[in-house]
Amino acid sequence: MTNRNSKTHGHADSNILRPKSKTWKRKNKAAAKTRSESRQSALKEALAKGNS
């Protein structure tokens, strides 16, 4: 364990690095949305490939 004070395991989103704010929440929400959408589209493509 390198940093004993970091409670975010392997992720650099501690409050020291980036304080929680509404803009961050909005940004993260949007990023999560695009991530899940791309994941779903990839899943659909894989399914279509498998069924053909």
PDBQT receptor file of N, H, CA, C and O in Angstrom, charges set to zero:
ATOM      1  N   MET A   1       0.847  -1.191   0.000  1.00  0.00    +0.000 N 
ATOM      2  CA  MET A   1       0.000   0.000   0.000  1.00  0.00    +0.000 C 
ATOM      3  C   MET A   1       0.887   1.246   0.000  1.00  0.00    +0.000 C 
ATOM      4  O   MET A   1       1.711   1.433   0.895  1.00  0.00    +0.000 OA
ATOM      5  N   THR A   2       0.709   2.079  -0.996  1.00  0.00    +0.000 N 
ATOM      6  H   THR A   2       0.039   1.927  -1.722  1.00  0.00    +0.000 HD
ATOM      7  CA  THR A   2       1.606   3.224  -1.109  1.00  0.00    +0.000 C 
ATOM      8  C   THR A   2       1.129   4.380  -0.238  1.00  0.00    +0.000 C 
ATOM      9  O   THR A   2       1.898   4.903   0.570  1.00  0.00    +0.000 OA
ATOM     10  N   ASN A   3      -0.111   4.778  -0.390  1.00  0.00    +0.000 N 
ATOM     11  H   ASN A   3      -0.735   4.354  -1.046  1.00  0.00    +0.000 HD
ATOM     12  CA  ASN A   3      -0.618   5.922   0.364  1.00  0.00    +0.000 C 
ATOM     13  C   ASN A   3      -1.627   5.431   1.392  1.00  0.00    +0.000 C 
ATOM     14  O   ASN A   3      -2.721   4.992   1.041  1.00  0.00    +0.000 OA
ATOM     15  N   ARG A   4      -1.251   5.509   2.667  1.00  0.00    +0.000 N 
ATOM     16  H   ARG A   4      -0.361   5.866   2.953  1.00  0.00    +0.000 HD
ATOM     17  CA  ARG A   4      -2.102   4.967   3.721  1.00  0.00    +0.000 C 
ATOM     18  C   ARG A   4      -3.374   5.790   3.902  1.00  0.00    +0.000 C 
ATOM     19  O   ARG A   4      -4.359   5.293   4.448  1.00  0.00    +0.000 OA
ATOM     20  N   ASN A   5      -3.362   7.035   3.450  1.00  0.00    +0.000 N 
ATOM     21  H   ASN A   5      -2.562   7.439   3.006  1.00  0.00    +0.000 HD
ATOM     22  CA  ASN A   5      -4.528   7.880   3.658  1.00  0.00    +0.000 C 
ATOM     23  C   ASN A   5      -5.555   7.745   2.542  1.00  0.00    +0.000 C 
ATOM     24  O   ASN A   5      -6.690   8.199   2.689  1.00  0.00    +0.000 OA
ATOM     25  N   SER A   6      -5.175   7.132   1.440  1.00  0.00    +0.000 N 
ATOM     26  H   SER A   6      -4.253   6.763   1.321  1.00  0.00    +0.000 HD
ATOM     27  CA  SER A   6      -6.113   7.036   0.329  1.00  0.00    +0.000 C 
ATOM     28  C   SER A   6      -7.055   5.875   0.581  1.00  0.00    +0.000 C 
ATOM     29  O   SER A   6      -6.620   4.734   0.740  1.00  0.00    +0.000 OA
ATOM     30  N   LYS A   7      -8.336   6.167   0.617  1.00  0.00    +0.000 N 
ATOM     31  H   LYS A   7      -8.689   7.093   0.488  1.00  0.00    +0.000 HD
ATOM     32  CA  LYS A   7      -9.326   5.119   0.829  1.00  0.00    +0.000 C 
ATOM     33  C   LYS A   7      -9.971   4.693  -0.486  1.00  0.00    +0.000 C 
ATOM     34  O   LYS A   7     -10.799   3.782  -0.505  1.00  0.00    +0.000 OA
ATOM     35  N   THR A   8      -9.601   5.342  -1.573  1.00  0.00    +0.000 N 
ATOM     36  H   THR A   8      -8.929   6.082  -1.558  1.00  0.00    +0.000 HD
ATOM     37  CA  THR A   8     -10.133   4.927  -2.875  1.00  0.00    +0.000 C 
ATOM     38  C   THR A   8      -9.141   3.946  -3.466  1.00  0.00    +0.000 C 
ATOM     39  O   THR A   8      -8.025   4.333  -3.813  1.00  0.00    +0.000 OA
ATOM     40  N   HIS A   9      -9.517   2.709  -3.586  1.00  0.00    +0.000 N 
ATOM     41  H   HIS A   9     -10.423   2.395  -3.304  1.00  0.00    +0.000 HD
ATOM     42  CA  HIS A   9      -8.576   1.643  -3.910  1.00  0.00    +0.000 C 
ATOM     43  C   HIS A   9      -8.223   1.678  -5.390  1.00  0.00    +0.000 C 
ATOM     44  O   HIS A   9      -9.010   1.260  -6.239  1.00  0.00    +0.000 OA
ATOM     45  N   GLY A  10      -7.054   2.170  -5.681  1.00  0.00    +0.000 N 
ATOM     46  H   GLY A  10      -6.414   2.510  -4.991  1.00  0.00    +0.000 HD
ATOM     47  CA  GLY A  10      -6.574   2.167  -7.046  1.00  0.00    +0.000 C 
ATOM     48  C   GLY A  10      -7.153   3.258  -7.911  1.00  0.00    +0.000 C 
ATOM     49  O   GLY A  10      -6.849   3.317  -9.102  1.00  0.00    +0.000 OA
ATOM     50  N   HIS A  11      -7.988   4.136  -7.348  1.00  0.00    +0.000 N 
ATOM     51  H   HIS A  11      -8.235   4.089  -6.380  1.00  0.00    +0.000 HD
ATOM     52  CA  HIS A  11      -8.585   5.200  -8.153  1.00  0.00    +0.000 C 
ATOM     53  C   HIS A  11      -8.141   6.545  -7.608  1.00  0.00    +0.000 C 
ATOM     54  O   HIS A  11      -8.042   6.736  -6.396  1.00  0.00    +0.000 OA
ATOM     55  N   ALA A  12      -7.878   7.467  -8.507  1.00  0.00    +0.000 N 
ATOM     56  H   ALA A  12      -7.958   7.311  -9.492  1.00  0.00    +0.000 HD
ATOM     57  CA  ALA A  12      -7.407   8.777  -8.069  1.00  0.00    +0.000 C 
ATOM     58  C   ALA A  12      -8.571   9.743  -7.946  1.00  0.00    +0.000 C 
ATOM     59  O   ALA A  12      -8.515  10.837  -8.506  1.00  0.00    +0.000 OA
ATOM     60  N   ASP A  13      -9.619   9.374  -7.231  1.00  0.00    +0.000 N 
ATOM     61  H   ASP A  13      -9.664   8.484  -6.776  1.00  0.00    +0.000 HD
ATOM     62  CA  ASP A  13     -10.656  10.359  -6.990  1.00  0.00    +0.000 C 
ATOM     63  C   ASP A  13     -10.778  10.684  -5.517  1.00  0.00    +0.000 C 
ATOM     64  O   ASP A  13     -11.890  10.695  -4.989  1.00  0.00    +0.000 OA
ATOM     65  N   SER A  14      -9.701  10.942  -4.850  1.00  0.00    +0.000 N 
ATOM     66  H   SER A  14      -8.797  10.933  -5.278  1.00  0.00    +0.000 HD
ATOM     67  CA  SER A  14      -9.798  11.375  -3.464  1.00  0.00    +0.000 C 
ATOM     68  C   SER A  14     -10.175  12.847  -3.442  1.00  0.00    +0.000 C 
ATOM     69  O   SER A  14      -9.981  13.567  -4.421  1.00  0.00    +0.000 OA
ATOM     70  N   ASN A  15     -10.714  13.280  -2.316  1.00  0.00    +0.000 N 
ATOM     71  H   ASN A  15     -10.872  12.695  -1.521  1.00  0.00    +0.000 HD
ATOM     72  CA  ASN A  15     -11.154  14.671  -2.214  1.00  0.00    +0.000 C 
ATOM     73  C   ASN A  15     -10.001  15.648  -2.334  1.00  0.00    +0.000 C 
ATOM     74  O   ASN A  15     -10.207  16.811  -2.679  1.00  0.00    +0.000 OA
ATOM     75  N   ILE A  16      -8.785  15.190  -2.054  1.00  0.00    +0.000 N 
ATOM     76  H   ILE A  16      -8.617  14.244  -1.774  1.00  0.00    +0.000 HD
ATOM     77  CA  ILE A  16      -7.630  16.077  -2.154  1.00  0.00    +0.000 C 
ATOM     78  C   ILE A  16      -7.371  16.412  -3.624  1.00  0.00    +0.000 C 
ATOM     79  O   ILE A  16      -7.130  17.566  -3.977  1.00  0.00    +0.000 OA
ATOM     80  N   LEU A  17      -7.425  15.387  -4.471  1.00  0.00    +0.000 N 
ATOM     81  H   LEU A  17      -7.621  14.449  -4.185  1.00  0.00    +0.000 HD
ATOM     82  CA  LEU A  17      -7.106  15.608  -5.875  1.00  0.00    +0.000 C 
ATOM     83  C   LEU A  17      -8.215  16.373  -6.572  1.00  0.00    +0.000 C 
ATOM     84  O   LEU A  17      -7.960  17.369  -7.249  1.00  0.00    +0.000 OA
ATOM     85  N   ARG A  18      -9.450  15.906  -6.407  1.00  0.00    +0.000 N 
ATOM     86  H   ARG A  18      -9.657  15.097  -5.856  1.00  0.00    +0.000 HD
ATOM     87  CA  ARG A  18     -10.551  16.652  -7.000  1.00  0.00    +0.000 C 
ATOM     88  C   ARG A  18     -11.697  16.751  -6.012  1.00  0.00    +0.000 C 
ATOM     89  O   ARG A  18     -12.355  15.748  -5.736  1.00  0.00    +0.000 OA
ATOM     90  N   PRO A  19     -11.949  17.921  -5.478  1.00  0.00    +0.000 N 
ATOM     91  CA  PRO A  19     -13.028  18.112  -4.521  1.00  0.00    +0.000 C 
ATOM     92  C   PRO A  19     -14.381  17.861  -5.161  1.00  0.00    +0.000 C 
ATOM     93  O   PRO A  19     -14.594  18.158  -6.337  1.00  0.00    +0.000 OA
ATOM     94  N   LYS A  20     -15.284  17.316  -4.377  1.00  0.00    +0.000 N 
ATOM     95  H   LYS A  20     -15.112  17.075  -3.422  1.00  0.00    +0.000 HD
ATOM     96  CA  LYS A  20     -16.622  17.012  -4.902  1.00  0.00    +0.000 C 
ATOM     97  C   LYS A  20     -17.385  18.307  -5.149  1.00  0.00    +0.000 C 
ATOM     98  O   LYS A  20     -17.507  19.154  -4.265  1.00  0.00    +0.000 OA
ATOM     99  N   SER A  21     -17.885  18.439  -6.346  1.00  0.00    +0.000 N 
ATOM    100  H   SER A  21     -17.785  17.751  -7.065  1.00  0.00    +0.000 HD
ATOM    101  CA  SER A  21     -18.674  19.610  -6.678  1.00  0.00    +0.000 C 
ATOM    102  C   SER A  21     -19.757  19.183  -7.657  1.00  0.00    +0.000 C 
ATOM    103  O   SER A  21     -19.715  18.081  -8.204  1.00  0.00    +0.000 OA
ATOM    104  N   LYS A  22     -20.719  20.057  -7.870  1.00  0.00    +0.000 N 
ATOM    105  H   LYS A  22     -20.754  20.952  -7.426  1.00  0.00    +0.000 HD
ATOM    106  CA  LYS A  22     -21.825  19.714  -8.754  1.00  0.00    +0.000 C 
ATOM    107  C   LYS A  22     -21.349  19.507 -10.184  1.00  0.00    +0.000 C 
ATOM    108  O   LYS A  22     -21.867  18.649 -10.900  1.00  0.00    +0.000 OA
ATOM    109  N   THR A  23     -20.355  20.299 -10.598  1.00  0.00    +0.000 N 
ATOM    110  H   THR A  23     -19.935  20.995 -10.016  1.00  0.00    +0.000 HD
ATOM    111  CA  THR A  23     -19.857  20.144 -11.967  1.00  0.00    +0.000 C 
ATOM    112  C   THR A  23     -19.242  18.771 -12.146  1.00  0.00    +0.000 C 
ATOM    113  O   THR A  23     -19.453  18.121 -13.170  1.00  0.00    +0.000 OA
ATOM    114  N   TRP A  24     -18.471  18.318 -11.140  1.00  0.00    +0.000 N 
ATOM    115  H   TRP A  24     -18.300  18.846 -10.309  1.00  0.00    +0.000 HD
ATOM    116  CA  TRP A  24     -17.853  16.999 -11.232  1.00  0.00    +0.000 C 
ATOM    117  C   TRP A  24     -18.914  15.925 -11.297  1.00  0.00    +0.000 C 
ATOM    118  O   TRP A  24     -18.815  14.994 -12.096  1.00  0.00    +0.000 OA
ATOM    119  N   LYS A  25     -19.948  16.051 -10.447  1.00  0.00    +0.000 N 
ATOM    120  H   LYS A  25     -20.029  16.807  -9.797  1.00  0.00    +0.000 HD
ATOM    121  CA  LYS A  25     -20.996  15.041 -10.440  1.00  0.00    +0.000 C 
ATOM    122  C   LYS A  25     -21.666  14.968 -11.803  1.00  0.00    +0.000 C 
ATOM    123  O   LYS A  25     -21.931  13.887 -12.329  1.00  0.00    +0.000 OA
ATOM    124  N   ARG A  26     -21.938  16.163 -12.370  1.00  0.00    +0.000 N 
ATOM    125  H   ARG A  26     -21.724  17.041 -11.943  1.00  0.00    +0.000 HD
ATOM    126  CA  ARG A  26     -22.590  16.209 -13.679  1.00  0.00    +0.000 C 
ATOM    127  C   ARG A  26     -21.702  15.537 -14.720  1.00  0.00    +0.000 C 
ATOM    128  O   ARG A  26     -22.167  14.733 -15.527  1.00  0.00    +0.000 OA
ATOM    129  N   LYS A  27     -20.411  15.883 -14.687  1.00  0.00    +0.000 N 
ATOM    130  H   LYS A  27     -20.033  16.536 -14.032  1.00  0.00    +0.000 HD
ATOM    131  CA  LYS A  27     -19.458  15.335 -15.649  1.00  0.00    +0.000 C 
ATOM    132  C   LYS A  27     -19.395  13.820 -15.523  1.00  0.00    +0.000 C 
ATOM    133  O   LYS A  27     -19.434  13.102 -16.522  1.00  0.00    +0.000 OA
ATOM    134  N   ASN A  28     -19.298  13.338 -14.283  1.00  0.00    +0.000 N 
ATOM    135  H   ASN A  28     -19.266  13.921 -13.472  1.00  0.00    +0.000 HD
ATOM    136  CA  ASN A  28     -19.190  11.902 -14.061  1.00  0.00    +0.000 C 
ATOM    137  C   ASN A  28     -20.445  11.180 -14.510  1.00  0.00    +0.000 C 
ATOM    138  O   ASN A  28     -20.378  10.086 -15.071  1.00  0.00    +0.000 OA
ATOM    139  N   LYS A  29     -21.606  11.805 -14.257  1.00  0.00    +0.000 N 
ATOM    140  H   LYS A  29     -21.661  12.694 -13.801  1.00  0.00    +0.000 HD
ATOM    141  CA  LYS A  29     -22.863  11.195 -14.659  1.00  0.00    +0.000 C 
ATOM    142  C   LYS A  29     -22.905  11.038 -16.173  1.00  0.00    +0.000 C 
ATOM    143  O   LYS A  29     -23.286   9.987 -16.690  1.00  0.00    +0.000 OA
ATOM    144  N   ALA A  30     -22.506  12.102 -16.883  1.00  0.00    +0.000 N 
ATOM    145  H   ALA A  30     -22.196  12.955 -16.463  1.00  0.00    +0.000 HD
ATOM    146  CA  ALA A  30     -22.498  12.066 -18.343  1.00  0.00    +0.000 C 
ATOM    147  C   ALA A  30     -21.526  11.007 -18.846  1.00  0.00    +0.000 C 
ATOM    148  O   ALA A  30     -21.833  10.264 -19.778  1.00  0.00    +0.000 OA
ATOM    149  N   ALA A  31     -20.350  10.942 -18.223  1.00  0.00    +0.000 N 
ATOM    150  H   ALA A  31     -20.100  11.546 -17.466  1.00  0.00    +0.000 HD
ATOM    151  CA  ALA A  31     -19.346   9.963 -18.639  1.00  0.00    +0.000 C 
ATOM    152  C   ALA A  31     -19.863   8.548 -18.426  1.00  0.00    +0.000 C 
ATOM    153  O   ALA A  31     -19.680   7.680 -19.280  1.00  0.00    +0.000 OA
ATOM    154  N   ALA A  32     -20.509   8.313 -17.286  1.00  0.00    +0.000 N 
ATOM    155  H   ALA A  32     -20.658   9.018 -16.592  1.00  0.00    +0.000 HD
ATOM    156  CA  ALA A  32     -21.041   6.987 -16.986  1.00  0.00    +0.000 C 
ATOM    157  C   ALA A  32     -22.115   6.616 -18.002  1.00  0.00    +0.000 C 
ATOM    158  O   ALA A  32     -22.207   5.462 -18.420  1.00  0.00    +0.000 OA
ATOM    159  N   LYS A  33     -22.930   7.600 -18.399  1.00  0.00    +0.000 N 
ATOM    160  H   LYS A  33     -22.855   8.538 -18.059  1.00  0.00    +0.000 HD
ATOM    161  CA  LYS A  33     -23.997   7.347 -19.366  1.00  0.00    +0.000 C 
ATOM    162  C   LYS A  33     -23.398   6.900 -20.696  1.00  0.00    +0.000 C 
ATOM    163  O   LYS A  33     -23.819   5.893 -21.265  1.00  0.00    +0.000 OA
ATOM    164  N   THR A  34     -22.415   7.651 -21.189  1.00  0.00    +0.000 N 
ATOM    165  H   THR A  34     -22.073   8.469 -20.727  1.00  0.00    +0.000 HD
ATOM    166  CA  THR A  34     -21.807   7.297 -22.475  1.00  0.00    +0.000 C 
ATOM    167  C   THR A  34     -21.123   5.939 -22.377  1.00  0.00    +0.000 C 
ATOM    168  O   THR A  34     -21.171   5.143 -23.315  1.00  0.00    +0.000 OA
ATOM    169  N   ARG A  35     -20.478   5.677 -21.226  1.00  0.00    +0.000 N 
ATOM    170  H   ARG A  35     -20.438   6.324 -20.464  1.00  0.00    +0.000 HD
ATOM    171  CA  ARG A  35     -19.807   4.389 -21.030  1.00  0.00    +0.000 C 
ATOM    172  C   ARG A  35     -20.810   3.250 -21.131  1.00  0.00    +0.000 C 
ATOM    173  O   ARG A  35     -20.574   2.276 -21.845  1.00  0.00    +0.000 OA
ATOM    174  N   SER A  36     -21.938   3.368 -20.414  1.00  0.00    +0.000 N 
ATOM    175  H   SER A  36     -22.130   4.160 -19.834  1.00  0.00    +0.000 HD
ATOM    176  CA  SER A  36     -22.905   2.282 -20.407  1.00  0.00    +0.000 C 
ATOM    177  C   SER A  36     -23.525   2.121 -21.795  1.00  0.00    +0.000 C 
ATOM    178  O   SER A  36     -23.792   1.002 -22.231  1.00  0.00    +0.000 OA
ATOM    179  N   GLU A  37     -23.753   3.244 -22.492  1.00  0.00    +0.000 N 
ATOM    180  H   GLU A  37     -23.536   4.154 -22.138  1.00  0.00    +0.000 HD
ATOM    181  CA  GLU A  37     -24.328   3.162 -23.837  1.00  0.00    +0.000 C 
ATOM    182  C   GLU A  37     -23.390   2.421 -24.779  1.00  0.00    +0.000 C 
ATOM    183  O   GLU A  37     -23.825   1.558 -25.542  1.00  0.00    +0.000 OA
ATOM    184  N   SER A  38     -22.112   2.755 -24.729  1.00  0.00    +0.000 N 
ATOM    185  H   SER A  38     -21.759   3.456 -24.110  1.00  0.00    +0.000 HD
ATOM    186  CA  SER A  38     -21.153   2.093 -25.619  1.00  0.00    +0.000 C 
ATOM    187  C   SER A  38     -21.065   0.614 -25.272  1.00  0.00    +0.000 C 
ATOM    188  O   SER A  38     -20.931  -0.232 -26.155  1.00  0.00    +0.000 OA
ATOM    189  N   ARG A  39     -21.141   0.305 -23.972  1.00  0.00    +0.000 N 
ATOM    190  H   ARG A  39     -21.250   0.993 -23.254  1.00  0.00    +0.000 HD
ATOM    191  CA  ARG A  39     -21.081  -1.093 -23.553  1.00  0.00    +0.000 C 
ATOM    192  C   ARG A  39     -22.287  -1.855 -24.108  1.00  0.00    +0.000 C 
ATOM    193  O   ARG A  39     -22.152  -2.977 -24.596  1.00  0.00    +0.000 OA
ATOM    194  N   GLN A  40     -23.467  -1.230 -24.026  1.00  0.00    +0.000 N 
ATOM    195  H   GLN A  40     -23.576  -0.319 -23.630  1.00  0.00    +0.000 HD
ATOM    196  CA  GLN A  40     -24.671  -1.892 -24.514  1.00  0.00    +0.000 C 
ATOM    197  C   GLN A  40     -24.615  -2.100 -26.022  1.00  0.00    +0.000 C 
ATOM    198  O   GLN A  40     -24.999  -3.160 -26.518  1.00  0.00    +0.000 OA
ATOM    199  N   SER A  41     -24.137  -1.089 -26.759  1.00  0.00    +0.000 N 
ATOM    200  H   SER A  41     -23.825  -0.228 -26.357  1.00  0.00    +0.000 HD
ATOM    201  CA  SER A  41     -24.053  -1.227 -28.211  1.00  0.00    +0.000 C 
ATOM    202  C   SER A  41     -23.062  -2.321 -28.578  1.00  0.00    +0.000 C 
ATOM    203  O   SER A  41     -23.293  -3.085 -29.516  1.00  0.00    +0.000 OA
ATOM    204  N   ALA A  42     -21.952  -2.400 -27.836  1.00  0.00    +0.000 N 
ATOM    205  H   ALA A  42     -21.764  -1.780 -27.074  1.00  0.00    +0.000 HD
ATOM    206  CA  ALA A  42     -20.962  -3.447 -28.088  1.00  0.00    +0.000 C 
ATOM    207  C   ALA A  42     -21.584  -4.817 -27.835  1.00  0.00    +0.000 C 
ATOM    208  O   ALA A  42     -21.355  -5.761 -28.592  1.00  0.00    +0.000 OA
ATOM    209  N   LEU A  43     -22.364  -4.919 -26.774  1.00  0.00    +0.000 N 
ATOM    210  H   LEU A  43     -22.550  -4.153 -26.159  1.00  0.00    +0.000 HD
ATOM    211  CA  LEU A  43     -23.045  -6.180 -26.451  1.00  0.00    +0.000 C 
ATOM    212  C   LEU A  43     -23.979  -6.584 -27.588  1.00  0.00    +0.000 C 
ATOM    213  O   LEU A  43     -23.994  -7.741 -28.008  1.00  0.00    +0.000 OA
ATOM    214  N   LYS A  44     -24.761  -5.617 -28.084  1.00  0.00    +0.000 N 
ATOM    215  H   LYS A  44     -24.749  -4.677 -27.742  1.00  0.00    +0.000 HD
ATOM    216  CA  LYS A  44     -25.702  -5.909 -29.165  1.00  0.00    +0.000 C 
ATOM    217  C   LYS A  44     -24.966  -6.389 -30.407  1.00  0.00    +0.000 C 
ATOM    218  O   LYS A  44     -25.394  -7.339 -31.062  1.00  0.00    +0.000 OA
ATOM    219  N   GLU A  45     -23.846  -5.723 -30.732  1.00  0.00    +0.000 N 
ATOM    220  H   GLU A  45     -23.498  -4.951 -30.200  1.00  0.00    +0.000 HD
ATOM    221  CA  GLU A  45     -23.061  -6.131 -31.902  1.00  0.00    +0.000 C 
ATOM    222  C   GLU A  45     -22.549  -7.555 -31.729  1.00  0.00    +0.000 C 
ATOM    223  O   GLU A  45     -22.597  -8.358 -32.661  1.00  0.00    +0.000 OA
ATOM    224  N   ALA A  46     -22.060  -7.861 -30.533  1.00  0.00    +0.000 N 
ATOM    225  H   ALA A  46     -22.020  -7.209 -29.776  1.00  0.00    +0.000 HD
ATOM    226  CA  ALA A  46     -21.529  -9.199 -30.270  1.00  0.00    +0.000 C 
ATOM    227  C   ALA A  46     -22.637 -10.237 -30.407  1.00  0.00    +0.000 C 
ATOM    228  O   ALA A  46     -22.423 -11.312 -30.968  1.00  0.00    +0.000 OA
ATOM    229  N   LEU A  47     -23.812  -9.915 -29.897  1.00  0.00    +0.000 N 
ATOM    230  H   LEU A  47     -23.986  -9.041 -29.442  1.00  0.00    +0.000 HD
ATOM    231  CA  LEU A  47     -24.943 -10.839 -29.992  1.00  0.00    +0.000 C 
ATOM    232  C   LEU A  47     -25.321 -11.063 -31.452  1.00  0.00    +0.000 C 
ATOM    233  O   LEU A  47     -25.563 -12.194 -31.873  1.00  0.00    +0.000 OA
ATOM    234  N   ALA A  48     -25.370  -9.966 -32.224  1.00  0.00    +0.000 N 
ATOM    235  H   ALA A  48     -25.173  -9.048 -31.881  1.00  0.00    +0.000 HD
ATOM    236  CA  ALA A  48     -25.729 -10.078 -33.635  1.00  0.00    +0.000 C 
ATOM    237  C   ALA A  48     -24.717 -10.954 -34.373  1.00  0.00    +0.000 C 
ATOM    238  O   ALA A  48     -25.092 -11.781 -35.205  1.00  0.00    +0.000 OA
ATOM    239  N   LYS A  49     -23.433 -10.767 -34.061  1.00  0.00    +0.000 N 
ATOM    240  H   LYS A  49     -23.129 -10.096 -33.385  1.00  0.00    +0.000 HD
ATOM    241  CA  LYS A  49     -22.395 -11.583 -34.693  1.00  0.00    +0.000 C 
ATOM    242  C   LYS A  49     -22.579 -13.048 -34.334  1.00  0.00    +0.000 C 
ATOM    243  O   LYS A  49     -22.463 -13.926 -35.189  1.00  0.00    +0.000 OA
ATOM    244  N   GLY A  50     -22.866 -13.305 -33.069  1.00  0.00    +0.000 N 
ATOM    245  H   GLY A  50     -22.961 -12.592 -32.374  1.00  0.00    +0.000 HD
ATOM    246  CA  GLY A  50     -23.016 -14.681 -32.609  1.00  0.00    +0.000 C 
ATOM    247  C   GLY A  50     -24.219 -15.368 -33.223  1.00  0.00    +0.000 C 
ATOM    248  O   GLY A  50     -24.177 -16.567 -33.496  1.00  0.00    +0.000 OA
ATOM    249  N   ASN A  51     -25.300 -14.617 -33.446  1.00  0.00    +0.000 N 
ATOM    250  H   ASN A  51     -25.334 -13.643 -33.224  1.00  0.00    +0.000 HD
ATOM    251  CA  ASN A  51     -26.527 -15.233 -33.948  1.00  0.00    +0.000 C 
ATOM    252  C   ASN A  51     -26.472 -15.505 -35.441  1.00  0.00    +0.000 C 
ATOM    253  O   ASN A  51     -27.132 -16.426 -35.923  1.00  0.00    +0.000 OA
ATOM    254  N   SER A  52     -25.697 -14.721 -36.183  1.00  0.00    +0.000 N 
ATOM    255  H   SER A  52     -25.161 -13.973 -35.791  1.00  0.00    +0.000 HD
ATOM    256  CA  SER A  52     -25.668 -14.870 -37.633  1.00  0.00    +0.000 C 
ATOM    257  C   SER A  52     -24.972 -16.157 -38.047  1.00  0.00    +0.000 C 
ATOM    258  O   SER A  52     -24.858 -16.442 -39.239  1.00  0.00    +0.000 OA
TER     259      SER A  52
